Amino acid sequence: MLLSIVEGLIDCDAKYTEKINLTGVEYDFVISIAKRKEELSTLKVGDKIFFLDFRERIRSMRILEIISKNKIRVGIEKTILIQEGIKLYNEKHFNKILLFEEKIEQDIIKQQVEEDQIGFEIGPIRPRPMDIEVKAGDKLWLYRKNIKGHPRTSDKPAGISCGVPEILNNVLPGHRVLIDDGKIGSIVSSVNDEYLELKIIYPSDIIGSIKSHKGLNFPDSNLNLSAITSEDIENLKFIAKYADMVAISFAHSPEDITLLTKELKNIGYHDFGIIAKIETRVSIHNLARILLSGLNVTKFGVLIARGDLAVEIGYENLSQIQEDILCLCNAAHIPVILATQILETLSKSGLPTRSEIIDAARGQRAECVMLNKGKYVNESVKILSILLMTEERHNIKKRQIFKEFIEQKDIF
C-alpha cells in the first residue's frame, strides 16, 4: 500500500488499513492497529512514530492531533510502502536504533527492531479487487455462477461473472457483450452450462482492464427479464422511507412501471415518485408505451442514461435518439432528467472541452440535468447555470420573433 506525503489517522477501531478517496474527508488514509493498542495512550502532539517500511527503510510519522485515546491524526514525511504486521514505535523506544543509523548496516537495524517487544502493529490492509487484463484476440469466460473473477492462467482464459446470471440464458453465439460502458468489446463464440466463451474484439492497441462491478451490455440479446428483481422489491420499504423517488434501471416495458407502482401501493406509498431510466435498445422501441403507463403514475419522470444507451444503440445514434426522447416526453408533458458525462471533463480537471459546453447547453430541453462527482463539480454547477439561463433567453427570443406567425384568433 503506497502513501504519498499526506495526513491520515491511526485508528484502533478501524477494521482495515486503507487509502481514503472520499470528497469532503479531511484525511487521506487510515492505519488500523492490530496489537498493543495501549501504546497509543503514551503518545502526544509533536511526537514521532518510527518504523521500517516494506522496503526496510526507516520512516516516520509526526503526531498532529490526539483525537481520542484510540485515534490520532498524523502526517507522513516521505512516501512509504506499508503492509500488515509492520511495527510502529514511539520515538523514545526507537532512539537507540537511530544512534546507529549511519554506523551499521540495515540488516542489523532490522534485527534490533524485531527483537524489541515494544511498539504496536499495523492491522490488515483492505483487500482490493483484482483487475483482469484482456486484449483483442483473447478469450474470456463469462460464468453463469456468481464467482470471483480470475486472470488468465496457463490452462484457462481469464474469467468474470454476471450479477444477474439468468440474463445469460438469452445470450447466443454471435451476440455482442460489451464491458464497462463499451470500453471492452467481445463476441460470444460458444455457450455451455458453465460459462459463455467470449472473444475479445477490442481494444486492439492497448490492454483493457476489467475492474470489479463494471457493467455488461448485451445489445444483440432479447433479455426478456423484468427490470425489477425480488431484491429490489425487498429494498422498497427502506427506499420509500428515506427517499423522494425511485429509479428503475434498464426499464424496458410498461409492465416494469405497473409492477413497481403495485409494489409501492402494497407498502402504503400511493404517490411515490418513479423515474424510468431509458438505457436500452428495447426501451427505445417501447418508449411510447412506457410513457403511457407513466401517465397513470402520480409522480413520473424519465432519465436519459446516455452511458449505457450509447453502448446499446451506437454512439453515432445517441444525439438523434436523445432528441427523439426529449420530443416524446415534451409532448406527453413528462419531465426528463438528462444524465451521463455532462461537463465531466470540467468536473474532473477544472477545464471544460468546447464540445461538452455545447452539449451541456442542450440540457435546457430537459427539466433536470445530472452532474457526476468530481473535484471541480462546484464550477460545473456554476457554468451549467449560466449555460441554461443563456439558452432559455435565446428560446424566449425565438418565441417572440415567431409569435405573430402562430398567434391564434378568437381563443378565450
GUFI-551682 format. One record per residue (C-alpha): x, y, z; chain; residue in three letters. Coordinates in Angstrom, 3 decimals, decimal comma. Example, Ala and Ser with C-alpha at 12.3 -4.5 7.8 and 13.67 -1.06 7.14 Angstrom:
2
+----------+----------+----------+-------+-----+
!        X !        Y !        Z ! chain ! res !
+----------+----------+----------+-------+-----+
!   12,300 !   -4,500 !    7,800 !     A ! ALA !
!   13,670 !   -1,060 !    7,140 !     A ! SER !
+----------+----------+----------+-------+-----+
REM end
This chain:
412
+----------+----------+----------+-------+-----+
!        X !        Y !        Z ! chain ! res !
+----------+----------+----------+-------+-----+
!    0,000 !    0,000 !    0,000 !     A ! MET !
!    1,645 !    3,247 !   -1,195 !     A ! LEU !
!    1,006 !    6,520 !    0,626 !     A ! LEU !
!    2,275 !    9,928 !   -0,543 !     A ! SER !
!    3,066 !   12,897 !    1,691 !     A ! ILE !
!   -0,346 !   13,438 !    3,287 !     A ! VAL !
!   -2,224 !   13,409 !    6,582 !     A ! GLU !
!   -4,162 !   10,484 !    7,967 !     A ! GLY !
!   -5,367 !    8,638 !   11,051 !     A ! LEU !
!   -4,022 !    5,894 !   13,269 !     A ! ILE !
!   -7,264 !    4,330 !   14,481 !     A ! ASP !
!   -7,579 !    1,396 !   16,884 !     A ! CYS !
!  -11,240 !    0,971 !   15,922 !     A ! ASP !
!  -10,637 !    0,777 !   12,160 !     A ! ALA !
!  -11,051 !   -2,679 !   10,647 !     A ! LYS !
!   -8,673 !   -2,084 !    7,747 !     A ! TYR !
!   -5,656 !   -0,007 !    6,794 !     A ! THR !
!   -6,565 !    1,783 !    3,560 !     A ! GLU !
!   -6,426 !    4,924 !    1,446 !     A ! LYS !
!   -9,493 !    7,154 !    1,627 !     A ! ILE !
!  -10,812 !    8,729 !   -1,572 !     A ! ASN !
!  -13,979 !   10,476 !   -0,401 !     A ! LEU !
!  -14,923 !   14,074 !   -1,196 !     A ! THR !
!  -15,112 !   16,190 !    1,957 !     A ! GLY !
!  -12,991 !   13,866 !    4,117 !     A ! VAL !
!  -10,002 !   15,740 !    5,546 !     A ! GLU !
!   -7,617 !   12,792 !    5,824 !     A ! TYR !
!   -6,184 !   10,562 !    3,074 !     A ! ASP !
!   -5,551 !    7,264 !    4,825 !     A ! PHE !
!   -6,376 !    5,195 !    7,906 !     A ! VAL !
!   -3,949 !    2,849 !    9,640 !     A ! ILE !
!   -5,623 !    0,194 !   11,765 !     A ! SER !
!   -3,851 !   -1,185 !   14,827 !     A ! ILE !
!   -3,783 !   -4,938 !   15,453 !     A ! ALA !
!   -1,747 !   -5,371 !   18,662 !     A ! LYS !
!   -0,637 !   -3,458 !   21,790 !     A ! ARG !
!   -3,168 !   -0,673 !   21,286 !     A ! LYS !
!   -2,415 !    0,672 !   24,746 !     A ! GLU !
!    0,803 !    2,157 !   23,352 !     A ! GLU !
!   -1,263 !    4,942 !   21,760 !     A ! LEU !
!   -2,026 !    6,397 !   25,185 !     A ! SER !
!    1,659 !    7,246 !   25,688 !     A ! THR !
!    1,832 !    9,494 !   22,624 !     A ! LEU !
!    1,387 !   13,271 !   22,487 !     A ! LYS !
!    1,255 !   16,003 !   19,855 !     A ! VAL !
!    4,675 !   16,586 !   18,256 !     A ! GLY !
!    5,979 !   13,082 !   18,926 !     A ! ASP !
!    7,292 !   10,998 !   16,075 !     A ! LYS !
!    6,424 !    7,374 !   15,338 !     A ! ILE !
!    9,201 !    5,383 !   13,663 !     A ! PHE !
!    9,130 !    2,108 !   11,710 !     A ! PHE !
!   10,784 !    0,128 !    8,944 !     A ! LEU !
!    8,548 !    0,116 !    5,872 !     A ! ASP !
!    8,061 !   -2,738 !    3,405 !     A ! PHE !
!   11,352 !   -1,837 !    1,691 !     A ! ARG !
!   13,128 !   -1,890 !    5,098 !     A ! GLU !
!   13,739 !    1,841 !    5,072 !     A ! ARG !
!   13,432 !    3,922 !    8,227 !     A ! ILE !
!   10,333 !    6,106 !    8,017 !     A ! ARG !
!    8,429 !    8,284 !   10,488 !     A ! SER !
!    5,054 !    9,921 !   11,108 !     A ! MET !
!    4,553 !   13,023 !   13,239 !     A ! ARG !
!    1,559 !   13,239 !   15,571 !     A ! ILE !
!   -0,565 !   16,274 !   14,698 !     A ! LEU !
!   -3,606 !   15,787 !   16,934 !     A ! GLU !
!   -4,836 !   13,453 !   19,694 !     A ! ILE !
!   -8,474 !   12,916 !   18,706 !     A ! ILE !
!   -9,242 !   10,287 !   21,360 !     A ! SER !
!   -7,492 !    7,532 !   23,255 !     A ! LYS !
!   -7,990 !    5,242 !   20,249 !     A ! ASN !
!   -7,481 !    7,692 !   17,411 !     A ! LYS !
!   -4,713 !   10,128 !   16,468 !     A ! ILE !
!   -4,054 !   12,285 !   13,382 !     A ! ARG !
!   -0,606 !   12,001 !   11,834 !     A ! VAL !
!    1,384 !   13,439 !    8,947 !     A ! GLY !
!    3,869 !   11,364 !    6,981 !     A ! ILE !
!    7,100 !   12,965 !    5,823 !     A ! GLU !
!    8,135 !   10,674 !    2,955 !     A ! LYS !
!    6,493 !    8,222 !    0,609 !     A ! THR !
!    6,030 !    4,932 !    2,448 !     A ! ILE !
!    5,092 !    1,402 !    1,498 !     A ! LEU !
!    3,344 !   -0,436 !    4,313 !     A ! ILE !
!    1,862 !   -3,866 !    4,906 !     A ! GLN !
!    0,100 !   -5,745 !    7,677 !     A ! GLU !
!    2,284 !   -6,618 !   10,649 !     A ! GLY !
!    4,746 !   -3,727 !   10,440 !     A ! ILE !
!    5,566 !   -2,489 !   13,957 !     A ! LYS !
!    5,352 !    1,195 !   14,879 !     A ! LEU !
!    7,478 !    2,613 !   17,690 !     A ! TYR !
!    7,354 !    5,604 !   19,983 !     A ! ASN !
!   10,282 !    7,944 !   19,351 !     A ! GLU !
!   11,933 !    7,251 !   22,700 !     A ! LYS !
!   11,984 !    3,496 !   22,041 !     A ! HIS !
!   13,470 !    3,964 !   18,595 !     A ! PHE !
!   16,253 !    6,369 !   19,647 !     A ! ASN !
!   18,824 !    3,659 !   20,258 !     A ! LYS !
!   18,392 !    2,434 !   16,683 !     A ! ILE !
!   18,705 !    5,962 !   15,291 !     A ! LEU !
!   22,068 !    6,328 !   17,029 !     A ! LEU !
!   23,400 !    3,519 !   14,855 !     A ! PHE !
!   21,668 !    4,605 !   11,648 !     A ! GLU !
!   24,857 !    5,728 !    9,892 !     A ! GLU !
!   27,215 !    3,289 !   11,620 !     A ! LYS !
!   25,780 !   -0,154 !   10,937 !     A ! ILE !
!   24,032 !   -1,976 !    8,115 !     A ! GLU !
!   20,266 !   -2,014 !    7,629 !     A ! GLN !
!   20,022 !   -5,726 !    8,493 !     A ! ASP !
!   21,457 !   -5,012 !   11,974 !     A ! ILE !
!   18,870 !   -2,266 !   12,458 !     A ! ILE !
!   16,160 !   -4,671 !   11,352 !     A ! LYS !
!   17,366 !   -7,328 !   13,780 !     A ! GLN !
!   17,267 !   -4,926 !   16,723 !     A ! GLN !
!   13,751 !   -3,815 !   15,782 !     A ! VAL !
!   12,489 !   -7,388 !   15,511 !     A ! GLU !
!   13,950 !   -8,304 !   18,876 !     A ! GLU !
!   12,314 !   -5,312 !   20,545 !     A ! ASP !
!    8,933 !   -6,287 !   22,066 !     A ! GLN !
!    7,580 !   -2,763 !   22,448 !     A ! ILE !
!    5,505 !   -0,809 !   19,918 !     A ! GLY !
!    2,224 !   -1,549 !   18,160 !     A ! PHE !
!    1,387 !   -3,372 !   14,964 !     A ! GLU !
!   -0,338 !   -2,324 !   11,721 !     A ! ILE !
!   -3,588 !   -4,196 !   11,136 !     A ! GLY !
!   -4,861 !   -5,828 !    7,916 !     A ! PRO !
!   -4,834 !   -3,950 !    4,606 !     A ! ILE !
!   -8,267 !   -3,689 !    2,963 !     A ! ARG !
!   -8,457 !   -6,335 !    0,216 !     A ! PRO !
!   -8,528 !   -4,835 !   -3,269 !     A ! ARG !
!  -10,496 !   -6,377 !   -6,159 !     A ! PRO !
!   -8,281 !   -7,825 !   -8,856 !     A ! MET !
!   -8,274 !   -6,081 !  -12,227 !     A ! ASP !
!   -8,454 !   -8,565 !  -15,105 !     A ! ILE !
!   -6,468 !   -7,626 !  -18,203 !     A ! GLU !
!   -7,532 !   -8,591 !  -21,731 !     A ! VAL !
!   -6,719 !   -7,560 !  -25,299 !     A ! LYS !
!   -8,049 !   -8,212 !  -28,783 !     A ! ALA !
!   -7,889 !  -11,901 !  -29,658 !     A ! GLY !
!   -8,033 !  -13,125 !  -26,040 !     A ! ASP !
!  -10,691 !  -15,494 !  -24,768 !     A ! LYS !
!  -12,755 !  -14,574 !  -21,701 !     A ! LEU !
!  -15,102 !  -16,879 !  -19,803 !     A ! TRP !
!  -18,337 !  -15,307 !  -18,548 !     A ! LEU !
!  -19,509 !  -17,655 !  -15,805 !     A ! TYR !
!  -23,166 !  -18,399 !  -15,125 !     A ! ARG !
!  -22,490 !  -18,693 !  -11,382 !     A ! LYS !
!  -21,539 !  -15,670 !   -9,300 !     A ! ASN !
!  -17,859 !  -16,428 !   -8,708 !     A ! ILE !
!  -14,760 !  -14,372 !   -8,046 !     A ! LYS !
!  -13,074 !  -13,216 !  -11,248 !     A ! GLY !
!   -9,652 !  -14,610 !  -12,100 !     A ! HIS !
!   -6,820 !  -13,664 !  -14,505 !     A ! PRO !
!   -5,614 !  -15,816 !  -17,364 !     A ! ARG !
!   -3,513 !  -18,832 !  -16,408 !     A ! THR !
!   -1,541 !  -21,391 !  -18,416 !     A ! SER !
!   -4,509 !  -23,768 !  -18,603 !     A ! ASP !
!   -7,533 !  -21,452 !  -18,930 !     A ! LYS !
!   -8,562 !  -17,928 !  -20,015 !     A ! PRO !
!   -9,470 !  -15,104 !  -17,643 !     A ! ALA !
!  -12,961 !  -15,304 !  -16,169 !     A ! GLY !
!  -15,661 !  -12,997 !  -14,809 !     A ! ILE !
!  -19,261 !  -13,455 !  -13,682 !     A ! SER !
!  -22,547 !  -11,601 !  -14,115 !     A ! CYS !
!  -24,536 !  -10,166 !  -11,195 !     A ! GLY !
!  -27,824 !  -11,310 !  -12,797 !     A ! VAL !
!  -26,894 !  -14,754 !  -14,192 !     A ! PRO !
!  -30,361 !  -15,516 !  -15,633 !     A ! GLU !
!  -29,647 !  -12,879 !  -18,288 !     A ! ILE !
!  -27,122 !  -15,240 !  -19,866 !     A ! LEU !
!  -29,860 !  -17,725 !  -20,788 !     A ! ASN !
!  -30,859 !  -15,368 !  -23,614 !     A ! ASN !
!  -27,350 !  -14,715 !  -24,965 !     A ! VAL !
!  -26,401 !  -16,754 !  -28,033 !     A ! LEU !
!  -23,250 !  -17,329 !  -30,101 !     A ! PRO !
!  -22,555 !  -14,335 !  -32,322 !     A ! GLY !
!  -24,102 !  -11,845 !  -29,880 !     A ! HIS !
!  -22,013 !   -8,935 !  -28,662 !     A ! ARG !
!  -21,117 !   -8,499 !  -24,989 !     A ! VAL !
!  -19,795 !   -5,028 !  -24,146 !     A ! LEU !
!  -17,972 !   -4,368 !  -20,875 !     A ! ILE !
!  -17,515 !   -1,151 !  -18,852 !     A ! ASP !
!  -19,654 !    1,200 !  -20,985 !     A ! ASP !
!  -18,305 !   -0,380 !  -24,162 !     A ! GLY !
!  -14,614 !    0,187 !  -23,383 !     A ! LYS !
!  -14,077 !   -3,539 !  -23,980 !     A ! ILE !
!  -15,942 !   -5,314 !  -26,777 !     A ! GLY !
!  -16,416 !   -9,049 !  -27,310 !     A ! SER !
!  -18,472 !  -11,585 !  -29,250 !     A ! ILE !
!  -19,859 !  -14,835 !  -27,856 !     A ! VAL !
!  -18,005 !  -17,684 !  -29,574 !     A ! SER !
!  -19,570 !  -20,620 !  -27,689 !     A ! SER !
!  -22,027 !  -21,410 !  -24,894 !     A ! VAL !
!  -22,160 !  -24,244 !  -22,357 !     A ! ASN !
!  -23,774 !  -24,998 !  -18,977 !     A ! ASP !
!  -20,893 !  -23,446 !  -17,001 !     A ! GLU !
!  -19,944 !  -20,316 !  -18,937 !     A ! TYR !
!  -20,115 !  -18,317 !  -22,163 !     A ! LEU !
!  -16,821 !  -18,102 !  -24,007 !     A ! GLU !
!  -16,179 !  -14,604 !  -25,338 !     A ! LEU !
!  -13,646 !  -13,482 !  -27,912 !     A ! LYS !
!  -12,271 !  -10,017 !  -27,185 !     A ! ILE !
!  -12,585 !   -7,737 !  -30,243 !     A ! ILE !
!  -11,185 !   -4,525 !  -28,797 !     A ! TYR !
!   -9,164 !   -2,697 !  -27,550 !     A ! PRO !
!   -6,513 !   -3,809 !  -30,005 !     A ! SER !
!   -3,676 !   -1,339 !  -29,415 !     A ! ASP !
!   -3,750 !   -1,332 !  -25,603 !     A ! ILE !
!   -4,589 !   -3,776 !  -22,824 !     A ! ILE !
!   -8,120 !   -3,430 !  -21,431 !     A ! GLY !
!   -8,626 !   -3,683 !  -17,684 !     A ! SER !
!  -11,866 !   -5,153 !  -16,292 !     A ! ILE !
!  -12,480 !   -3,776 !  -12,815 !     A ! LYS !
!  -14,929 !   -5,067 !  -10,227 !     A ! SER !
!  -18,620 !   -4,074 !  -10,523 !     A ! HIS !
!  -18,363 !   -2,756 !  -14,084 !     A ! LYS !
!  -21,436 !   -3,043 !  -16,290 !     A ! GLY !
!  -22,209 !   -5,581 !  -19,008 !     A ! LEU !
!  -24,314 !   -4,730 !  -22,051 !     A ! ASN !
!  -25,957 !   -7,222 !  -24,405 !     A ! PHE !
!  -27,153 !   -5,092 !  -27,353 !     A ! PRO !
!  -27,999 !   -8,077 !  -29,598 !     A ! ASP !
!  -29,816 !  -10,180 !  -26,984 !     A ! SER !
!  -33,523 !  -10,165 !  -26,143 !     A ! ASN !
!  -33,088 !  -10,424 !  -22,387 !     A ! LEU !
!  -36,850 !  -10,638 !  -21,716 !     A ! ASN !
!  -36,456 !  -10,041 !  -17,994 !     A ! LEU !
!  -38,253 !   -7,743 !  -15,600 !     A ! SER !
!  -36,215 !   -4,677 !  -14,698 !     A ! ALA !
!  -37,361 !   -5,143 !  -11,083 !     A ! ILE !
!  -35,845 !   -8,022 !   -9,135 !     A ! THR !
!  -37,024 !   -9,665 !   -5,917 !     A ! SER !
!  -34,154 !   -7,906 !   -4,123 !     A ! GLU !
!  -35,421 !   -4,551 !   -5,444 !     A ! ASP !
!  -38,858 !   -5,257 !   -4,008 !     A ! ILE !
!  -37,342 !   -6,132 !   -0,622 !     A ! GLU !
!  -35,457 !   -2,812 !   -0,616 !     A ! ASN !
!  -38,535 !   -0,710 !   -1,422 !     A ! LEU !
!  -39,552 !   -0,103 !    2,207 !     A ! LYS !
!  -36,186 !    1,409 !    3,019 !     A ! PHE !
!  -36,161 !    3,469 !   -0,191 !     A ! ILE !
!  -39,686 !    4,783 !    0,294 !     A ! ALA !
!  -38,934 !    5,747 !    3,892 !     A ! LYS !
!  -35,781 !    7,758 !    3,184 !     A ! TYR !
!  -36,030 !    8,936 !   -0,455 !     A ! ALA !
!  -38,392 !   11,045 !   -2,556 !     A ! ASP !
!  -38,343 !    8,875 !   -5,656 !     A ! MET !
!  -37,040 !    5,578 !   -7,000 !     A ! VAL !
!  -35,465 !    4,976 !  -10,407 !     A ! ALA !
!  -35,889 !    1,795 !  -12,459 !     A ! ILE !
!  -32,601 !    0,884 !  -14,106 !     A ! SER !
!  -32,942 !   -0,614 !  -17,588 !     A ! PHE !
!  -36,700 !   -0,051 !  -17,688 !     A ! ALA !
!  -37,777 !   -1,584 !  -20,991 !     A ! HIS !
!  -41,540 !   -2,150 !  -20,822 !     A ! SER !
!  -44,723 !   -0,604 !  -19,362 !     A ! PRO !
!  -45,042 !   -3,705 !  -17,188 !     A ! GLU !
!  -41,972 !   -2,520 !  -15,223 !     A ! ASP !
!  -43,811 !    0,700 !  -14,314 !     A ! ILE !
!  -47,017 !   -1,170 !  -13,443 !     A ! THR !
!  -45,205 !   -3,673 !  -11,219 !     A ! LEU !
!  -43,286 !   -1,013 !   -9,307 !     A ! LEU !
!  -46,439 !    1,060 !   -8,801 !     A ! THR !
!  -48,234 !   -2,007 !   -7,448 !     A ! LYS !
!  -45,424 !   -2,865 !   -5,030 !     A ! GLU !
!  -45,271 !    0,724 !   -3,745 !     A ! LEU !
!  -49,029 !    0,703 !   -3,133 !     A ! LYS !
!  -48,693 !   -2,592 !   -1,262 !     A ! ASN !
!  -46,434 !   -0,915 !    1,303 !     A ! ILE !
!  -48,635 !    2,177 !    1,596 !     A ! GLY !
!  -46,932 !    4,613 !   -0,790 !     A ! TYR !
!  -49,517 !    5,580 !   -3,408 !     A ! HIS !
!  -47,916 !    8,760 !   -4,728 !     A ! ASP !
!  -44,204 !    7,971 !   -4,549 !     A ! PHE !
!  -42,022 !    9,316 !   -7,390 !     A ! GLY !
!  -40,954 !    6,889 !  -10,123 !     A ! ILE !
!  -38,191 !    7,558 !  -12,664 !     A ! ILE !
!  -37,794 !    5,270 !  -15,691 !     A ! ALA !
!  -34,160 !    5,096 !  -16,817 !     A ! LYS !
!  -34,081 !    4,751 !  -20,606 !     A ! ILE !
!  -30,841 !    2,987 !  -21,461 !     A ! GLU !
!  -31,550 !    0,013 !  -23,761 !     A ! THR !
!  -32,493 !   -0,576 !  -27,371 !     A ! ARG !
!  -35,733 !   -2,278 !  -26,257 !     A ! VAL !
!  -36,735 !    0,682 !  -24,084 !     A ! SER !
!  -36,422 !    2,999 !  -27,087 !     A ! ILE !
!  -38,831 !    0,885 !  -29,128 !     A ! HIS !
!  -41,228 !    0,688 !  -26,164 !     A ! ASN !
!  -40,893 !    4,331 !  -25,118 !     A ! LEU !
!  -44,392 !    5,432 !  -26,132 !     A ! ALA !
!  -45,937 !    2,548 !  -24,175 !     A ! ARG !
!  -43,692 !    3,300 !  -21,171 !     A ! ILE !
!  -44,800 !    6,948 !  -21,231 !     A ! LEU !
!  -48,480 !    5,983 !  -21,467 !     A ! LEU !
!  -48,018 !    3,732 !  -18,438 !     A ! SER !
!  -46,227 !    6,559 !  -16,623 !     A ! GLY !
!  -49,189 !    8,889 !  -17,167 !     A ! LEU !
!  -51,116 !    6,700 !  -14,716 !     A ! ASN !
!  -48,496 !    7,387 !  -12,014 !     A ! VAL !
!  -48,949 !   10,418 !   -9,757 !     A ! THR !
!  -45,270 !   11,406 !   -9,971 !     A ! LYS !
!  -43,419 !   10,095 !  -13,002 !     A ! PHE !
!  -40,337 !   11,091 !  -14,970 !     A ! GLY !
!  -37,765 !    9,769 !  -17,409 !     A ! VAL !
!  -33,976 !    9,714 !  -17,137 !     A ! LEU !
!  -31,916 !    9,539 !  -20,330 !     A ! ILE !
!  -28,995 !    7,369 !  -19,182 !     A ! ALA !
!  -26,662 !    8,208 !  -22,045 !     A ! ARG !
!  -23,806 !    5,923 !  -20,954 !     A ! GLY !
!  -25,492 !    2,549 !  -21,380 !     A ! ASP !
!  -27,810 !    3,920 !  -24,052 !     A ! LEU !
!  -24,887 !    4,889 !  -26,300 !     A ! ALA !
!  -23,390 !    1,425 !  -25,893 !     A ! VAL !
!  -26,725 !   -0,206 !  -26,769 !     A ! GLU !
!  -27,667 !    1,863 !  -29,822 !     A ! ILE !
!  -24,244 !    3,023 !  -31,028 !     A ! GLY !
!  -22,582 !    6,330 !  -30,206 !     A ! TYR !
!  -23,312 !    7,687 !  -33,668 !     A ! GLU !
!  -27,058 !    7,421 !  -32,989 !     A ! ASN !
!  -27,092 !    8,939 !  -29,498 !     A ! LEU !
!  -27,763 !   12,567 !  -30,494 !     A ! SER !
!  -30,765 !   11,664 !  -32,639 !     A ! GLN !
!  -32,239 !    9,273 !  -30,065 !     A ! ILE !
!  -31,745 !   11,812 !  -27,263 !     A ! GLN !
!  -33,688 !   14,359 !  -29,309 !     A ! GLU !
!  -36,473 !   11,854 !  -30,020 !     A ! ASP !
!  -36,841 !   11,036 !  -26,310 !     A ! ILE !
!  -36,982 !   14,727 !  -25,396 !     A ! LEU !
!  -39,633 !   15,393 !  -28,051 !     A ! CYS !
!  -41,852 !   12,473 !  -26,996 !     A ! LEU !
!  -41,602 !   13,358 !  -23,315 !     A ! CYS !
!  -42,318 !   17,010 !  -24,059 !     A ! ASN !
!  -45,438 !   16,010 !  -25,992 !     A ! ALA !
!  -46,565 !   13,835 !  -23,072 !     A ! ALA !
!  -45,718 !   16,585 !  -20,501 !     A ! HIS !
!  -43,391 !   14,163 !  -18,718 !     A ! ILE !
!  -40,271 !   15,666 !  -17,065 !     A ! PRO !
!  -36,849 !   14,476 !  -18,215 !     A ! VAL !
!  -33,521 !   14,128 !  -16,435 !     A ! ILE !
!  -30,529 !   14,357 !  -18,786 !     A ! LEU !
!  -27,615 !   12,341 !  -17,401 !     A ! ALA !
!  -24,124 !   10,927 !  -18,024 !     A ! THR !
!  -20,917 !   12,866 !  -18,754 !     A ! GLN !
!  -22,464 !   16,338 !  -18,606 !     A ! ILE !
!  -19,431 !   18,655 !  -18,152 !     A ! LEU !
!  -17,463 !   15,639 !  -16,970 !     A ! GLU !
!  -14,050 !   16,969 !  -18,049 !     A ! THR !
!  -14,733 !   20,231 !  -16,234 !     A ! LEU !
!  -15,817 !   18,411 !  -13,062 !     A ! SER !
!  -12,694 !   16,257 !  -13,008 !     A ! LYS !
!   -9,974 !   18,561 !  -14,349 !     A ! SER !
!  -11,324 !   22,099 !  -13,895 !     A ! GLY !
!  -11,188 !   22,839 !  -17,640 !     A ! LEU !
!  -14,121 !   22,071 !  -19,968 !     A ! PRO !
!  -13,917 !   20,944 !  -23,570 !     A ! THR !
!  -15,705 !   23,038 !  -26,182 !     A ! ARG !
!  -17,890 !   20,126 !  -27,253 !     A ! SER !
!  -19,148 !   19,445 !  -23,740 !     A ! GLU !
!  -20,109 !   23,113 !  -23,305 !     A ! ILE !
!  -22,327 !   22,841 !  -26,393 !     A ! ILE !
!  -23,671 !   19,510 !  -25,158 !     A ! ASP !
!  -24,487 !   20,911 !  -21,706 !     A ! ALA !
!  -26,378 !   23,854 !  -23,224 !     A ! ALA !
!  -28,764 !   21,373 !  -24,820 !     A ! ARG !
!  -29,784 !   20,394 !  -21,310 !     A ! GLY !
!  -32,203 !   23,328 !  -21,447 !     A ! GLN !
!  -34,569 !   20,945 !  -23,231 !     A ! ARG !
!  -34,778 !   18,824 !  -20,067 !     A ! ALA !
!  -36,275 !   19,644 !  -16,682 !     A ! GLU !
!  -33,184 !   18,433 !  -14,823 !     A ! CYS !
!  -29,504 !   17,916 !  -15,661 !     A ! VAL !
!  -27,446 !   15,480 !  -13,592 !     A ! MET !
!  -23,741 !   16,063 !  -12,931 !     A ! LEU !
!  -21,351 !   13,360 !  -11,792 !     A ! ASN !
!  -18,952 !   13,806 !   -8,902 !     A ! LYS !
!  -15,596 !   15,478 !   -9,367 !     A ! GLY !
!  -13,120 !   17,746 !   -7,644 !     A ! LYS !
!  -14,440 !   20,771 !   -9,565 !     A ! TYR !
!  -18,151 !   19,913 !   -9,560 !     A ! VAL !
!  -18,990 !   23,282 !   -7,958 !     A ! ASN !
!  -17,519 !   25,025 !  -11,000 !     A ! GLU !
!  -19,587 !   22,745 !  -13,216 !     A ! SER !
!  -22,775 !   23,773 !  -11,426 !     A ! VAL !
!  -21,947 !   27,459 !  -11,934 !     A ! LYS !
!  -21,144 !   27,037 !  -15,634 !     A ! ILE !
!  -24,205 !   24,872 !  -16,203 !     A ! LEU !
!  -26,429 !   27,507 !  -14,583 !     A ! SER !
!  -25,041 !   30,199 !  -16,898 !     A ! ILE !
!  -25,449 !   27,995 !  -19,979 !     A ! LEU !
!  -29,027 !   27,058 !  -19,209 !     A ! LEU !
!  -30,092 !   30,626 !  -18,426 !     A ! MET !
!  -28,478 !   31,864 !  -21,664 !     A ! THR !
!  -30,213 !   29,167 !  -23,689 !     A ! GLU !
!  -33,542 !   29,983 !  -22,019 !     A ! GLU !
!  -33,219 !   33,636 !  -23,040 !     A ! ARG !
!  -32,466 !   32,513 !  -26,598 !     A ! HIS !
!  -35,602 !   30,365 !  -26,692 !     A ! ASN !
!  -37,755 !   33,222 !  -25,346 !     A ! ILE !
!  -36,372 !   35,447 !  -28,111 !     A ! LYS !
!  -37,297 !   32,865 !  -30,748 !     A ! LYS !
!  -40,833 !   32,584 !  -29,389 !     A ! ARG !
!  -41,243 !   36,369 !  -29,533 !     A ! GLN !
!  -39,973 !   36,547 !  -33,130 !     A ! ILE !
!  -42,394 !   33,919 !  -34,388 !     A ! PHE !
!  -45,320 !   34,920 !  -32,185 !     A ! LYS !
!  -47,003 !   36,931 !  -34,961 !     A ! GLU !
!  -46,997 !   33,865 !  -37,224 !     A ! PHE !
!  -48,524 !   31,461 !  -34,679 !     A ! ILE !
!  -50,897 !   33,764 !  -32,796 !     A ! GLU !
!  -54,370 !   32,203 !  -32,664 !     A ! GLN !
!  -57,554 !   34,228 !  -33,145 !     A ! LYS !
!  -60,739 !   34,174 !  -31,098 !     A ! ASP !
!  -59,407 !   31,810 !  -28,433 !     A ! ILE !
!  -60,658 !   32,577 !  -24,917 !     A ! PHE !
+----------+----------+----------+-------+-----+
REM end
